[in-house]
Amino acid sequence: MKNKLKNLSQEDLNQISDFLSSSAQNFILQRISRKEINDLDINVQLSYKDELDVDITVDLSLDDLSTSNPDIADEAIEYSLGILETFLDENFRIS
């Protein structure tokens, strides 16, 4: 059984949001040149009552000449959510 999250403050939520946003951005920028990206908007919505609810959207607009797959936005979301558990375990779980 997973240990519970500590009582998360707004500062904690901001830190988690920043982690998710930067993880998604780094995932994309490691795979696509900045020159191919017209616009990249990452939005993280968190809510916390008894458990943490996470909603991430990545809007990626690529240059017309880009050969990159726009599905990378969805892959970035999956990647960020995948590493979130480890981040929470290391920073916000109580024993």
MARGU-898512 format. One line per 5 residues: number of its first residue (from 1); their letters; for each residue x, y, z of N, C-alpha, C, O. Coordinates in Angstrom, 1 decimal, m for minus. Layout:
N
NUM> a> X/Y/Z/X/Y/Z/X/Y/Z/X/Y/Z  ... $
***
This chain:
95
1> mknkl> 0.8/m1.2/0.0/0.0/0.0/0.0/0.9/1.2/0.0/1.9/1.3/0.7  0.5/2.2/m0.8/1.2/3.5/m0.8/1.0/4.3/0.4/m0.1/4.3/1.0  2.1/4.9/0.9/1.9/5.8/2.0/1.2/7.0/1.6/1.2/7.4/0.4  0.4/7.6/2.6/m0.4/8.7/2.2/0.5/10.0/2.0/1.6/10.1/2.5  m0.1/10.9/1.3/0.6/12.2/1.1/0.4/13.0/2.4/m0.6/12.9/3.0 $
6> knlsq> 1.4/13.8/2.7/1.3/14.7/3.8/0.2/15.7/3.4/m0.2/15.8/2.2  m0.2/16.5/4.3/m1.2/17.6/4.1/m0.5/18.6/3.2/0.4/19.3/3.6  m0.9/18.7/1.9/m0.2/19.6/1.0/m0.6/21.1/1.1/m1.8/21.4/1.1  0.4/21.9/1.2/0.2/23.4/1.3/0.1/23.9/m0.2/0.3/23.2/m1.1  m0.3/25.1/m0.3/m0.3/25.8/m1.6/1.1/25.8/m2.2/1.3/25.6/m3.4 $
11> edlnq> 2.1/26.0/m1.4/3.5/26.0/m1.8/3.9/24.6/m2.4/4.5/24.5/m3.4  3.4/23.5/m1.7/3.7/22.2/m2.2/3.0/22.0/m3.5/3.6/21.4/m4.4  1.8/22.4/m3.6/1.0/22.3/m4.9/1.7/23.0/m6.0/1.8/22.5/m7.2  2.2/24.2/m5.7/3.0/25.0/m6.7/4.3/24.2/m7.1/4.6/24.2/m8.3  4.9/23.6/m6.2/6.1/22.8/m6.5/5.8/21.6/m7.4/6.5/21.3/m8.3 $
16> isdfl> 4.7/20.9/m7.1/4.3/19.8/m7.9/3.9/20.3/m9.3/4.3/19.6/m10.3  3.2/21.4/m9.4/2.8/21.9/m10.7/4.0/22.3/m11.5/4.1/22.0/m12.7  5.0/23.0/m10.9/6.2/23.3/m11.6/7.0/22.1/m12.1/7.5/22.1/m13.2  7.0/21.1/m11.2/7.7/19.8/m11.6/7.0/19.2/m12.8/7.7/18.8/m13.8  5.7/19.1/m12.8/5.0/18.6/m14.0/5.2/19.4/m15.3/5.4/18.8/m16.3 $
21> sssaq> 5.1/20.7/m15.1/5.2/21.6/m16.3/6.6/21.5/m16.9/6.8/21.3/m18.1  7.7/21.5/m16.0/9.0/21.4/m16.5/9.4/20.1/m17.1/10.1/19.9/m18.0  8.8/19.0/m16.5/9.0/17.7/m17.0/8.5/17.5/m18.4/9.1/17.0/m19.3  7.2/18.0/m18.6/6.6/17.9/m20.0/7.4/18.8/m21.0/7.7/18.3/m22.1  7.8/20.0/m20.6/8.6/20.9/m21.5/9.9/20.2/m21.8/10.3/20.2/m23.0 $
26> nfilq> 10.6/19.7/m20.8/11.9/19.1/m21.1/11.8/17.9/m22.0/12.6/17.7/m22.9  10.7/17.1/m21.8/10.5/15.9/m22.7/10.3/16.3/m24.1/10.9/15.7/m25.0  9.6/17.4/m24.4/9.4/17.9/m25.7/10.6/18.5/m26.3/11.0/18.2/m27.4  11.3/19.3/m25.5/12.5/20.0/m26.1/13.7/19.1/m26.3/14.6/19.4/m27.0  13.7/17.9/m25.7/14.7/16.9/m25.9/14.5/16.2/m27.2/15.4/15.6/m27.8 $
31> risrk> 13.3/16.3/m27.8/12.9/15.6/m29.0/12.6/16.5/m30.2/12.7/16.0/m31.3  12.3/17.7/m29.9/12.0/18.6/m31.0/12.8/19.9/m30.9/13.0/20.4/m29.8  13.4/20.4/m32.0/14.2/21.6/m32.0/13.2/22.8/m31.7/12.1/22.8/m32.1  13.7/23.7/m30.9/13.0/24.9/m30.6/12.5/25.7/m31.9/11.5/26.3/m31.9  13.3/25.6/m32.9/13.0/26.2/m34.2/11.8/25.7/m34.8/11.1/26.4/m35.6 $
36> eindl> 11.4/24.4/m34.5/10.2/23.8/m35.1/8.9/24.2/m34.3/7.8/23.9/m34.8  9.1/24.7/m33.1/8.0/25.0/m32.3/7.5/26.4/m32.4/8.2/27.4/m32.1  6.3/26.6/m32.9/5.7/27.9/m32.9/5.1/28.4/m31.6/5.3/29.5/m31.2  4.5/27.4/m30.9/3.9/27.8/m29.6/3.8/26.5/m28.7/3.5/25.4/m29.2  4.2/26.7/m27.5/4.1/25.6/m26.5/3.5/26.1/m25.2/4.0/27.0/m24.6 $
41> dinvq> 2.3/25.6/m24.9/1.6/26.0/m23.7/1.3/24.8/m22.9/0.6/23.9/m23.3  1.8/24.8/m21.7/1.6/23.7/m20.7/0.7/24.2/m19.6/1.2/25.2/m18.9  m0.4/23.6/m19.3/m1.3/24.0/m18.2/m1.5/22.9/m17.3/m1.9/21.8/m17.7  m1.2/23.1/m16.0/m1.3/22.1/m15.0/m2.4/22.6/m14.0/m2.2/23.7/m13.4  m3.4/21.8/m13.8/m4.4/22.0/m12.8/m4.3/21.0/m11.7/m4.4/19.8/m12.0 $
46> lsykd> m4.2/21.4/m10.5/m4.1/20.5/m9.3/m5.2/20.8/m8.4/m5.5/22.0/m8.1  m5.8/19.8/m7.8/m6.7/20.0/m6.7/m6.4/18.9/m5.6/m6.0/17.8/m6.0  m6.6/19.3/m4.4/m6.2/18.4/m3.3/m7.2/18.5/m2.2/m7.4/19.5/m1.5  m7.9/17.4/m2.0/m8.8/17.2/m0.8/m8.2/16.0/0.0/m7.3/16.2/0.8  m8.8/14.8/m0.3/m8.2/13.6/0.3/m7.1/13.0/m0.5/m6.3/12.3/0.0 $
51> eldvd> m7.2/13.3/m1.8/m6.1/12.8/m2.7/m5.8/13.9/m3.7/m6.6/14.9/m3.9  m4.7/13.7/m4.4/m4.3/14.7/m5.4/m4.9/14.4/m6.8/m4.8/13.3/m7.3  m5.6/15.4/m7.3/m6.1/15.3/m8.7/m5.3/16.1/m9.6/m5.0/17.3/m9.3  m4.8/15.5/m10.7/m3.9/16.2/m11.6/m4.5/16.2/m13.0/m5.0/15.2/m13.5  m4.5/17.4/m13.6/m4.9/17.5/m15.0/m3.9/18.4/m15.7/m3.6/19.5/m15.4 $
56> itvdl> m3.3/17.8/m16.8/m2.3/18.5/m17.6/m2.8/18.5/m19.0/m3.2/17.6/m19.6  m2.6/19.7/m19.6/m2.8/19.9/m21.0/m1.6/20.5/m21.6/m1.0/21.4/m21.1  m1.2/20.0/m22.8/m0.1/20.5/m23.5/m0.6/20.9/m24.9/m1.0/20.0/m25.7  m0.6/22.2/m25.2/m0.9/22.7/m26.5/0.4/23.0/m27.3/1.2/23.8/m26.9  0.6/22.2/m28.3/1.9/22.3/m29.1/1.5/22.7/m30.5/0.8/22.0/m31.2 $
61> slddl> 2.1/23.8/m31.0/1.9/24.2/m32.4/3.3/24.1/m33.1/4.2/24.8/m32.6  3.4/23.3/m34.1/4.6/23.1/m34.8/4.7/23.9/m36.1/3.6/24.2/m36.7  5.8/24.3/m36.5/6.1/25.0/m37.8/5.6/24.1/m38.9/5.6/22.8/m38.8  5.1/24.7/m40.0/4.5/23.9/m41.1/5.6/23.0/m41.7/5.2/21.9/m42.3  6.8/23.3/m41.6/7.9/22.5/m42.2/8.4/21.4/m41.3/9.3/20.6/m41.6 $
66> stsnp> 7.9/21.4/m40.0/8.3/20.4/m39.1/7.9/19.0/m39.5/6.8/18.8/m39.9  8.8/18.1/m39.3/8.5/16.7/m39.5/8.2/15.9/m38.2/7.9/14.7/m38.3  8.2/16.6/m37.1/7.9/16.0/m35.8/6.4/15.7/m35.7/5.5/16.3/m36.3  6.2/14.7/m34.9/4.8/14.2/m34.7/4.1/15.0/m33.5/4.7/15.0/m32.4  3.0/15.7/m33.8/2.4/16.4/m32.7/1.9/15.6/m31.6/1.5/16.1/m30.5 $
71> diade> 1.8/14.3/m31.8/1.4/13.4/m30.7/2.4/13.4/m29.5/2.1/12.9/m28.4  3.5/14.0/m29.7/4.5/14.2/m28.7/4.0/14.9/m27.5/4.4/14.7/m26.3  3.0/15.7/m27.7/2.3/16.5/m26.6/1.7/15.5/m25.6/1.8/15.6/m24.4  1.0/14.5/m26.2/0.4/13.4/m25.3/1.4/12.6/m24.6/1.3/12.2/m23.5  2.5/12.3/m25.4/3.6/11.5/m24.8/4.2/12.3/m23.6/4.6/11.7/m22.6 $
76> aieys> 4.3/13.6/m23.8/4.9/14.4/m22.7/4.0/14.3/m21.4/4.5/14.3/m20.3  2.7/14.3/m21.6/1.8/14.2/m20.5/2.0/12.9/m19.8/2.1/12.8/m18.6  2.0/11.8/m20.6/2.1/10.5/m20.0/3.4/10.4/m19.3/3.5/9.8/m18.2  4.5/10.9/m19.8/5.8/10.8/m19.2/5.8/11.6/m17.9/6.3/11.1/m16.8  5.2/12.8/m17.8/5.2/13.6/m16.6/4.4/12.9/m15.5/4.8/12.9/m14.4 $
81> lgile> 3.2/12.3/m15.9/2.4/11.6/m14.9/3.1/10.4/m14.4/3.0/10.0/m13.3  3.9/9.7/m15.3/4.6/8.5/m15.0/5.7/8.8/m13.9/5.9/7.9/m13.0  6.4/9.9/m14.0/7.4/10.2/m13.0/6.9/10.9/m11.8/7.7/11.2/m10.9  5.6/11.3/m11.8/5.1/12.1/m10.7/5.1/11.2/m9.4/5.4/11.8/m8.4  4.7/10.0/m9.5/4.7/9.1/m8.3/6.1/9.1/m7.6/6.1/9.3/m6.3 $
86> tflde> 7.1/9.0/m8.3/8.5/9.0/m7.7/8.7/10.3/m7.0/9.3/10.4/m5.9  8.4/11.4/m7.7/8.6/12.7/m7.2/7.8/12.9/m5.9/8.3/13.4/m4.9  6.5/12.4/m5.9/5.7/12.5/m4.6/6.3/11.6/m3.5/6.3/12.0/m2.4  6.8/10.4/m3.9/7.4/9.5/m2.9/8.6/10.2/m2.3/8.7/10.1/m1.0  9.4/10.8/m3.0/10.6/11.4/m2.5/10.4/12.7/m1.7/11.2/13.0/m0.9 $
91> nfris> 9.3/13.4/m2.0/9.1/14.7/m1.4/7.9/14.9/m0.5/7.9/15.7/0.4  6.8/14.1/m0.7/5.5/14.5/0.0/4.8/13.3/0.6/3.7/13.5/1.1  5.5/12.2/0.7/4.8/11.0/1.4/5.2/11.0/2.9/6.3/11.3/3.2  4.2/10.5/3.7/4.5/10.3/5.1/4.6/8.8/5.3/3.9/8.0/4.8  5.6/8.5/6.2/5.8/7.1/6.5/4.7/6.5/7.4/4.8/5.3/7.8 $
***
